[in-house]
């Protein structure tokens, strides 16, 4: 299986395939993913606290959507950026975003109020509202407010001397309507009470107070109930919680800064106060106050969402961790450990190792770095880090390696969204230990997942490589599906070495033996392989493509897939989130099927498989088929060269998912998704459950 194939550029540039009607909008498609997540919360077959978790995930996803995707559309509107392939003007997209988001928010709170909260109560897990507190609970909560909450609050009355304060992104706030005069004789009107991040949003009542082991109260309820204590001598006529979501996309002009780390630190200081994108406010808040807030945040009328419940519903996720009830959670599982007690270098010398997380343990990846750090024969370690978590064993092992005299180089991607602060911190930690830290390539995020170990064995140096579809993050390795390859293949080792040289040493473009690399050969390599399947189909041979990824929007790839479908290539795409390709269009995409899997684990592995008339190419990769991944990032796609391991990847990560009829949603030609069900006596099949049973026993 060779990364380089010799074909003419694909002839997919047909005007008919550029028709905007053939493309869905990326932002609206991404937004719709959250309806599929919410469906898990609405499914009575899912354990109760897992349903709560899915609800909170859908809320957190919606926050991030407004912070990034909707903010990007607003930016396009402000600067007159040309519409995407779907042809929708940014103003039209923003209107549709707000309309669709309003439907999602309504469904989320209906799920909370009418389904989950009553079901939790029935299960002995109570979230007590103000109207249900008895006298004993009210006394305890008032004392808690005075002792734990009030000392850290700084209410601000609004008058000419106290203009509207800065409101932090996604913070909990209460707008209070006051009547009367304060100690200085100032007439009351409005005040703002901001809840510091240091306050827990969920308060657990003691058993002797509530009578139950798992009784909780929301901070927003406590603030609203006792807010009058902050304004002695004045009457509180109303208290209404609100929250504003802001643009959180950091923009650093890398060509204009001398030190990217310093520039990012400066940007992070102001991230929480960037442009407002959405206002959530209590359902019963009077219209004049809503108008005042909209004007203050410079938001249009349709950017307000009236909330029937807590404005920060996603914070209810804390209950999941606080309640120790295995009967209302997914059954625990034990990831499969790599068999054998020999060193990983000996194991990999005998043959490649493939791990399918979370079913296979992530421990061998950590152990590989640990053994390299302490092995006297290891001379050098090179690694990319995109997301690792704040308490990272990987970072500690790399620090130890440097202290042990190894030459350690780490490519830290500082611009990993929402992990910038953590990445800056561990970059400092690595540098203090003597690790050579590189901040990637100007203008291109380093998203590739690579580890290279150079080890002396006798008179020769040998390279060991780990490559993966996911991050070097132990936490996500338990919750995301990803594939790891550990190999000593000389060609792959040489390719990875050259890519590290290119990233850290400003080397020229290189020709790789096995890997495909963005932004150089991956995009062209995908197009070439799609065209090869197209040519097979046109010549009467079998044309077949199966690809699994998180998102798809790259126009050239989509046009190539349309042309392949027209030629008779059978194409199955497993796309978790946004997909702008429109399947099932007569004469264009009749032979393309798109499905999304939403289950216990977040689908994160990316696998491309091209049938090649019986001699298939299979690549695992860090890259989705998005414009940014294929054209504006440093990404890698690596082949699985061992036939048995390649078959395992195909069986577990592709074929297994194509027969899922429990957690699969099929994309329709109108843009809607249809939940699949077992048909015609077919046995029910969950791809993730099957892997749990097969791999974890």
C-alpha positions in Angstrom: 0.0 0.0 0.0 1.8 3.1 -1.2 0.9 6.7 -0.3 2.0 8.0 -3.7 0.0 7.0 -6.7 0.3 8.3 -10.2 -2.9 9.5 -11.7 -4.0 12.5 -13.7 -5.8 15.2 -11.7 -9.4 14.3 -11.2 -11.9 15.8 -13.6 -14.5 16.9 -11.1 -14.7 20.6 -11.9 -18.1 20.4 -13.6 -20.2 23.5 -13.4 -23.3 21.4 -12.6 -21.7 20.0 -9.5 -21.1 23.6 -8.2 -24.9 24.2 -7.9 -25.5 25.6 -4.4 -28.6 23.4 -4.1 -26.2 20.4 -3.9 -24.7 21.7 -0.6 -26.0 22.0 2.9 -24.8 24.9 5.1 -22.0 23.8 7.4 -23.2 25.8 10.4 -26.8 24.7 10.2 -25.6 21.1 9.8 -23.4 21.4 12.8 -26.2 22.9 14.8 -28.5 20.0 13.9 -26.0 17.5 15.4 -27.2 18.6 18.8 -30.7 17.4 18.1 -29.2 13.9 17.7 -27.4 14.3 21.0 -30.6 15.5 22.7 -32.4 12.5 21.3 -30.2 10.4 23.6 -31.5 12.4 26.6 -35.0 11.8 25.4 -34.5 8.0 25.1 -36.0 6.1 28.0 -33.8 3.1 27.2 -30.7 5.1 28.2 -29.8 5.1 31.9 -31.2 8.1 33.7 -28.1 9.9 34.7 -26.6 9.3 31.2 -29.7 11.0 29.8 -28.9 14.0 32.0 -25.3 13.9 30.7 -26.5 14.0 27.1 -28.8 16.9 27.8 -25.9 18.8 29.3 -23.6 17.9 26.4 -26.2 19.3 24.0 -26.3 22.6 26.0 -22.5 22.8 26.2 -22.3 22.1 22.5 -24.8 24.9 21.8 -22.7 27.3 23.9 -19.6 26.5 21.8 -21.6 26.7 18.6 -22.5 30.4 19.4 -19.0 31.1 20.7 -17.3 29.8 17.5 -19.6 29.0 14.5 -22.2 31.7 14.9 -19.5 34.2 15.7 -17.7 33.2 12.5 -20.9 33.9 10.5 -21.3 37.3 12.2 -17.7 38.1 11.2 -18.4 37.1 7.6 -21.4 39.4 7.6 -19.5 42.3 9.0 -16.7 42.0 6.5 -18.7 41.0 3.4 -17.0 37.6 3.1 -18.3 35.7 0.1 -20.9 33.0 0.9 -19.8 29.4 1.2 -20.6 26.7 -1.4 -24.3 26.6 -0.3 -24.7 30.2 -1.5 -26.5 31.4 1.6 -25.7 35.0 2.7 -24.4 35.3 6.2 -27.4 37.4 7.3 -29.7 34.5 6.1 -27.6 31.9 7.9 -27.7 34.0 11.1 -31.5 34.2 11.0 -31.8 30.4 10.4 -29.3 29.7 13.2 -31.4 31.7 15.7 -34.7 30.1 14.5 -33.2 26.6 14.7 -31.4 27.3 18.0 -34.7 28.5 19.5 -36.3 25.1 18.6 -33.4 23.3 20.2 -33.5 25.4 23.4 -37.3 24.8 23.7 -36.7 21.0 23.3 -33.9 21.0 25.8 -36.0 22.7 28.5 -39.0 20.6 27.7 -36.8 17.5 28.2 -35.5 18.9 31.5 -38.9 20.1 32.9 -41.2 17.4 31.6 -39.0 14.3 31.4 -35.7 14.3 33.3 -36.4 16.3 36.4 -39.6 14.3 37.2 -37.8 11.0 36.4 -34.9 12.0 38.7 -37.3 12.8 41.5 -38.9 9.4 41.1 -35.4 7.9 41.3 -34.7 9.7 44.6 -32.5 12.4 43.0 -34.2 15.7 43.6 -33.4 19.1 42.2 -35.5 21.3 44.5 -37.1 24.5 43.3 -37.9 27.5 45.5 -41.6 26.6 45.7 -40.8 23.1 47.1 -38.5 24.1 50.0 -39.9 23.4 53.4 -39.2 25.7 56.4 -36.1 23.6 57.5 -34.6 23.7 54.1 -35.2 27.4 53.7 -33.5 28.2 57.0 -30.5 26.1 56.0 -30.3 27.7 52.6 -30.6 31.2 54.0 -27.7 30.5 56.4 -25.7 29.0 53.5 -26.4 32.1 51.5 -25.2 34.4 54.3 -22.1 32.3 55.2 -20.9 31.0 51.8 -22.4 33.2 49.0 -23.0 36.7 50.2 -19.4 37.4 51.3 -18.2 37.0 47.7 -20.9 39.0 46.0 -20.6 42.6 44.8 -24.0 43.9 43.7 -23.9 46.9 41.5 -26.7 49.5 41.3 -27.1 51.0 37.9 -27.0 54.8 37.9 -24.9 57.5 36.2 -22.0 56.8 38.6 -22.3 53.0 38.0 -22.7 52.2 34.3 -23.6 48.8 33.2 -20.8 46.5 34.2 -18.8 44.2 31.9 -20.5 40.8 31.9 -18.2 37.8 31.6 -18.9 35.2 28.9 -21.4 32.5 30.1 -21.4 33.8 33.6 -24.5 33.6 35.8 -26.0 37.0 36.6 -29.2 38.3 38.2 -30.8 41.6 37.2 -32.7 42.9 40.2 -35.6 45.4 40.1 -35.6 47.6 43.3 -38.0 50.1 44.9 -37.2 52.5 47.8 -34.1 54.4 48.8 -30.7 53.3 49.9 -28.5 54.6 52.8 -27.4 57.6 50.7 -31.0 58.5 49.7 -30.6 57.2 46.1 -33.8 55.9 44.6 -33.5 52.3 43.6 -34.1 51.1 40.1 -32.0 48.3 38.7 -29.0 46.4 40.1 -26.8 43.6 38.7 -25.6 40.7 40.9 -22.8 38.7 39.3 -22.1 35.1 40.5 -18.3 34.6 40.7 -17.0 31.4 39.1 -15.7 30.3 42.5 -19.3 29.5 43.6 -20.6 26.0 42.9 -23.6 26.1 40.7 -25.1 23.1 42.4 -25.6 22.9 46.2 -26.1 19.5 47.8 -28.3 19.6 50.9 -27.3 17.6 53.9 -29.3 14.5 54.5 -30.4 15.7 57.9 -31.8 18.8 56.3 -33.5 17.4 53.2 -34.3 13.9 54.2 -32.7 12.5 51.1 -29.2 11.3 50.1 -29.3 13.1 46.8 -31.1 16.4 47.1 -29.8 19.5 45.3 -30.6 23.2 44.8 -29.4 25.4 42.0 -27.3 28.4 42.9 -29.5 30.6 40.7 -32.5 29.6 42.8 -30.7 30.5 46.0 -29.6 33.9 44.6 -33.1 34.8 43.5 -34.6 33.7 46.8 -32.4 35.7 49.1 -31.2 38.5 46.9 -33.1 41.0 49.1 -30.4 40.6 51.8 -28.0 42.4 49.5 -30.3 45.5 49.5 -31.4 46.2 53.1 -34.1 48.8 53.4 -35.2 48.4 49.8 -37.9 46.2 48.3 -37.0 43.7 45.6 -39.8 43.8 43.0 -38.2 41.1 40.7 -35.1 39.1 40.2 -34.3 37.6 36.8 -31.3 35.4 35.9 -29.5 36.0 32.6 -26.4 34.9 30.8 -24.7 36.2 27.7 -22.6 34.1 25.3 -19.8 35.8 23.6 -17.5 35.3 20.6 -14.6 33.2 21.9 -12.5 32.8 18.8 -9.0 34.2 19.4 -7.5 36.0 16.4 -3.8 36.5 16.5 -2.1 37.9 13.4 0.9 35.6 13.5 2.7 37.5 10.7 2.7 40.6 12.9 3.8 39.1 16.3 7.3 38.3 17.4 6.2 35.9 20.2 3.1 33.9 19.7 3.0 32.7 23.3 3.0 36.3 24.6 0.4 37.4 22.1 -1.9 34.6 23.0 -1.5 35.4 26.7 -2.6 39.0 26.0 -5.6 37.7 23.9 -6.7 35.3 26.6 -7.1 38.2 29.1 -9.9 39.7 27.1 -11.5 36.5 25.7 -14.4 36.6 28.1 -15.5 40.0 27.0 -15.5 39.8 23.2 -18.6 40.5 21.1 -21.9 39.2 22.4 -23.7 36.5 20.4 -26.7 35.4 22.5 -28.7 36.4 25.5 -30.5 33.9 27.7 -32.9 35.3 30.3 -35.6 34.2 32.6 -38.9 33.6 30.9 -40.8 36.0 33.1 -38.4 39.0 32.7 -40.3 42.1 31.8 -39.9 43.3 28.2 -38.3 46.7 29.0 -35.4 45.0 30.9 -34.9 42.5 28.0 -34.7 45.5 25.6 -32.2 47.2 27.9 -30.0 44.2 28.0 -30.2 43.6 24.2 -29.2 47.3 23.6 -26.4 47.0 26.1 -25.0 43.9 24.4 -25.7 45.2 20.9 -27.9 42.2 20.0 -30.9 41.9 17.7 -34.3 40.8 18.9 -33.9 37.3 17.7 -30.7 36.8 19.7 -32.7 36.5 23.0 -33.8 33.1 24.3 -36.4 33.2 27.1 -35.6 30.3 29.4 -38.0 28.2 31.4 -35.5 27.0 34.0 -31.8 27.7 34.9 -30.0 29.7 32.2 -26.9 27.6 32.8 -28.6 24.2 32.4 -25.4 22.5 31.4 -24.1 23.0 35.0 -26.5 20.4 36.2 -23.9 17.9 34.9 -22.3 18.2 38.4 -25.1 16.0 39.7 -23.8 13.2 37.5 -20.5 13.1 39.4 -22.0 13.8 42.8 -24.5 10.9 42.7 -22.9 7.6 43.2 -25.6 5.4 41.7 -24.4 2.7 39.3 -28.0 1.7 38.7 -28.7 4.9 36.7 -25.4 5.0 34.8 -23.8 2.9 32.0 -22.3 -0.3 33.3 -18.6 0.2 33.9 -16.1 -1.6 31.6 -12.5 -2.5 31.8 -10.5 -1.6 28.7 -8.4 -4.4 27.2 -4.8 -4.3 28.3 -2.0 -5.1 25.9 -0.9 -8.7 26.6 2.7 -9.6 27.5 5.1 -8.1 30.0 8.0 -7.5 27.7 9.2 -4.0 26.9 7.1 -2.2 24.3 10.2 -1.8 22.1 10.6 -5.6 22.0 6.8 -6.0 21.4 6.8 -3.5 18.5 10.0 -4.9 17.0 8.1 -8.1 16.5 5.2 -6.4 14.8 2.9 -3.4 14.6 0.5 -2.7 17.5 -2.9 -1.3 16.8 -5.2 0.0 19.6 -8.8 0.9 19.3 -9.7 3.3 22.2 -11.5 3.3 24.5 -12.0 -0.4 24.1 -8.2 -0.9 24.2 -6.5 0.8 27.0 -4.5 4.0 26.4 -1.9 2.9 29.0 0.4 1.4 26.3 0.8 4.9 24.8 1.6 6.4 28.1 3.9 3.5 28.9 5.8 3.9 25.6 6.7 7.5 26.5 7.6 6.4 30.1 9.8 3.6 28.9 11.5 5.9 26.3 12.2 8.4 29.1 14.0 5.9 31.2 15.6 3.6 28.5 19.4 4.2 28.3 19.3 3.3 24.6 16.8 6.1 23.7 18.6 9.1 22.4 15.7 11.4 21.2 12.0 11.9 21.6 9.9 14.1 19.4 6.2 14.6 19.9 3.2 16.8 18.9 0.8 17.9 21.6 -2.5 19.4 20.7 -4.7 18.6 23.8 -3.3 16.8 26.8 -5.3 17.8 29.9 -4.0 19.9 32.8 -2.5 17.0 34.7 -0.8 15.2 31.9 1.3 12.1 32.5 2.7 12.5 29.0 4.1 15.9 29.9 5.7 14.5 33.1 7.3 11.7 31.2 8.7 14.1 28.7 10.1 16.3 31.5 11.7 13.1 33.0 13.2 12.2 29.6 14.9 15.7 29.4 16.2 15.3 32.9 17.6 11.9 31.9 19.6 13.5 29.2 17.4 12.7 26.2 17.1 15.1 23.4 13.4 16.0 23.6 11.5 18.2 21.1 7.8 18.9 21.6 5.6 20.7 19.0 3.0 22.4 21.2 -0.1 23.8 19.4 -0.9 26.8 21.4 -4.0 27.6 19.4 -5.9 24.4 20.3 -9.3 26.0 20.9 -10.3 26.4 24.6 -7.0 24.7 25.6 -4.8 27.7 24.9 -4.2 28.5 28.6 -3.4 24.9 29.6 -1.1 24.5 26.6 0.8 27.7 27.5 1.2 26.3 31.1 2.7 23.0 30.1 4.8 24.6 27.4 6.4 26.6 30.2 6.8 23.5 32.3 8.5 21.7 29.4 10.9 24.5 28.7 11.9 24.8 32.3 13.0 21.2 32.2 15.1 21.7 29.1 12.7 20.5 26.5 13.0 22.2 23.1 9.5 23.5 22.5 8.3 24.5 19.1 5.0 26.4 18.5 4.2 24.8 15.1 4.1 26.6 11.8 2.9 30.2 11.2 -0.6 30.1 9.7 -1.1 26.3 10.1 -2.3 24.6 13.2 -0.3 21.5 14.0 -3.2 19.0 14.4 -1.2 15.8 13.5 -0.8 13.3 16.3 2.8 11.9 16.2 5.4 10.5 18.6 8.9 9.6 17.4 11.5 7.7 19.5 15.0 7.2 18.3 16.7 4.3 20.0 20.2 2.8 19.7 20.1 -1.0 19.2 23.6 -2.4 18.8 25.3 -0.4 16.1 22.2 0.9 14.5 19.6 3.6 15.3 16.0 2.5 15.1 12.9 4.7 15.0 9.7 3.8 16.8 6.5 5.7 16.0 3.1 6.2 17.5 0.4 7.9 15.4 -3.2 8.3 16.3 -6.5 9.8 15.2 -7.0 11.4 18.7 -5.1 13.5 21.2 -2.5 12.5 23.8 -5.2 13.0 26.5 -5.9 10.2 29.0 -9.4 11.6 29.7 -10.7 11.7 26.2 -9.1 8.3 25.5 -11.8 6.9 27.9 -14.7 8.7 26.2 -13.7 9.1 22.5 -13.3 6.4 19.9 -9.9 6.7 18.4 -7.2 4.5 16.7 -3.5 4.3 17.7 -0.7 2.7 15.7 2.7 1.9 17.2 5.2 0.8 14.6 8.9 0.4 13.8 8.3 0.4 10.1 11.4 2.2 8.6 9.4 4.1 5.9 6.9 5.4 8.4 9.7 6.3 10.8 11.5 8.2 8.0 8.4 10.1 7.0 7.6 11.1 10.6 11.2 12.2 11.1 11.1 14.4 8.0 7.8 16.0 9.1 9.3 16.9 12.5 12.3 18.3 10.7 10.0 20.3 8.5 7.9 21.7 11.4 10.8 22.6 13.6 13.6 23.4 11.2 11.9 25.3 8.3 12.7 22.5 5.9 11.4 22.5 2.3 8.5 20.4 1.0 9.3 16.7 1.1 8.3 13.6 -0.7 7.0 11.0 1.8 7.1 7.3 1.3 4.0 6.2 3.2 2.2 9.1 4.8 -0.1 11.7 3.3 0.4 15.1 4.8 -1.6 18.4 4.9 -1.3 20.9 3.5 0.8 19.2 0.8 -0.3 15.8 -0.3 -3.3 14.8 1.8 -5.9 16.8 -0.2 -4.5 15.7 -3.5 -4.1 12.1 -2.3 -7.8 11.9 -1.3 -8.9 13.4 -4.6 -6.7 11.0 -6.6 -8.1 8.0 -4.8 -11.7 9.1 -5.3 -10.8 9.5 -9.0 -9.2 6.1 -9.1 -12.5 4.5 -7.8 -14.4 6.6 -10.4 -12.2 5.2 -13.2 -12.7 1.7 -11.9 -16.4 2.1 -12.0 -16.4 3.6 -15.5 -14.4 0.7 -16.8 -16.9 -1.8 -15.4 -14.9 -2.7 -12.3 -16.1 -2.4 -8.7 -15.8 1.1 -7.3 -16.2 1.4 -3.5 -15.4 4.1 -0.9 -16.0 4.0 2.9 -14.9 6.9 5.0 -15.4 7.8 8.7 -14.8 11.3 10.0 -16.2 14.0 12.3 -17.2 16.5 9.6 -17.2 17.1 5.8 -17.4 20.3 3.9 -14.4 20.5 1.4 -16.0 21.5 -2.0 -13.5 19.7 -4.2 -13.8 16.5 -2.3 -17.6 16.7 -2.4 -17.6 17.3 -6.2 -15.2 14.4 -6.6 -17.6 12.2 -4.6 -20.6 13.4 -6.7 -18.7 12.5 -9.9 -17.8 9.1 -8.5 -21.4 8.5 -7.6 -22.5 9.4 -11.1 -20.0 6.8 -12.4 -21.5 4.1 -10.1 -19.1 4.1 -7.2 -20.8 2.9 -4.0 -20.0 5.4 -1.3 -20.7 5.1 2.5 -19.8 8.1 4.7 -19.9 7.9 8.5 -19.9 11.6 9.5 -20.6 12.3 13.1 -21.3 16.1 12.9 -21.6 18.6 10.1 -21.9 17.3 6.5 -22.5 19.7 3.7 -22.8 17.0 1.0 -26.4 16.3 0.0 -27.0 12.5 -0.5 -29.7 10.9 -2.6 -30.0 13.5 -5.3 -31.2 11.7 -8.5 -28.4 11.6 -11.1 -25.8 13.1 -8.7 -25.6 11.4 -5.4 -27.9 8.4 -5.7 -25.0 6.1 -4.7 -23.9 8.1 -1.6 -25.2 7.2 1.8 -24.4 9.3 4.9 -24.9 8.2 8.5 -24.1 9.7 11.9 -23.5 7.5 15.0 -24.4 9.0 18.4 -23.8 6.6 21.3 -22.1 6.1 24.6 -18.7 7.3 23.3 -18.0 10.3 21.1 -17.1 9.1 17.6 -13.7 10.6 16.9 -11.7 8.2 14.8 -11.1 9.1 11.1 -10.6 6.2 8.6 -10.5 6.3 4.8 -10.9 3.1 2.8 -10.7 3.0 -1.0 -11.6 -0.4 -2.5 -9.2 -0.2 -5.5 -10.7 -3.2 -7.2 -9.7 -5.7 -4.5 -6.4 -4.1 -3.5 -7.6 -1.5 -1.0 -6.0 1.5 0.6 -6.8 2.1 4.2 -5.6 5.2 6.1 -6.2 6.3 9.7 -5.8 10.0 10.1 -6.1 13.1 12.3 -7.9 15.0 9.5 -11.6 15.4 8.7 -12.6 16.3 5.1 -12.9 19.9 6.0 -11.2 22.8 4.2 -9.2 23.8 7.3 -7.9 20.2 7.8 -7.0 19.5 4.2 -5.6 22.9 3.3 -4.7 25.0 6.3 -3.4 22.6 9.0 -0.5 20.2 9.5 -2.2 16.8 9.4 -1.1 13.2 8.7 -2.8 10.2 7.3 -1.0 6.9 8.0 -1.6 3.5 6.4 -2.2 0.3 8.3 0.4 -1.9 6.6 -0.2 -5.2 8.5 -3.0 -7.0 6.6 -4.5 -8.4 9.8 -4.5 -5.1 11.5 -5.9 -3.4 8.4 -8.7 -6.0 8.4 -9.3 -5.3 12.1 -9.7 -1.5 11.5 -12.0 -2.2 8.5 -14.2 -4.6 10.5 -14.3 -2.6 13.8 -14.3 1.0 12.6 -16.1 0.8 9.3 -18.1 -2.3 8.5 -19.3 -2.6 12.1 -20.8 0.9 11.9 -22.5 0.3 8.5 -24.8 -2.3 10.1 -25.6 -0.3 13.2 -29.4 0.0 13.5 -29.7 1.3 17.0 -27.5 4.4 17.2 -27.3 5.4 13.6 -29.0 8.3 11.9 -29.2 8.5 8.1 -28.9 11.9 6.4 -31.8 12.5 4.0 -31.7 14.5 0.8 -33.8 17.3 2.4 -31.2 17.7 5.2 -33.1 15.9 7.9 -31.8 12.8 9.7 -33.8 9.6 10.2 -33.1 7.4 13.1 -32.6 3.8 11.9 -34.4 0.9 13.4 -34.0 -2.9 12.9 -35.9 -3.9 9.7 -37.4 -7.1 8.3 -36.4 -9.2 11.3 -32.8 -8.0 11.4 -31.2 -8.3 14.8 -30.6 -5.1 16.7 -26.9 -4.0 16.4 -25.1 -1.2 18.2 -21.5 -0.8 16.8 -20.2 0.5 20.2 -21.9 -2.2 22.2 -20.6 -4.9 19.9 -17.0 -3.6 20.4 -17.5 -3.5 24.2 -18.6 -7.1 24.1 -15.9 -8.2 21.7 -12.9 -6.4 23.0 -13.7 -5.7 26.7 -15.6 -8.9 27.3 
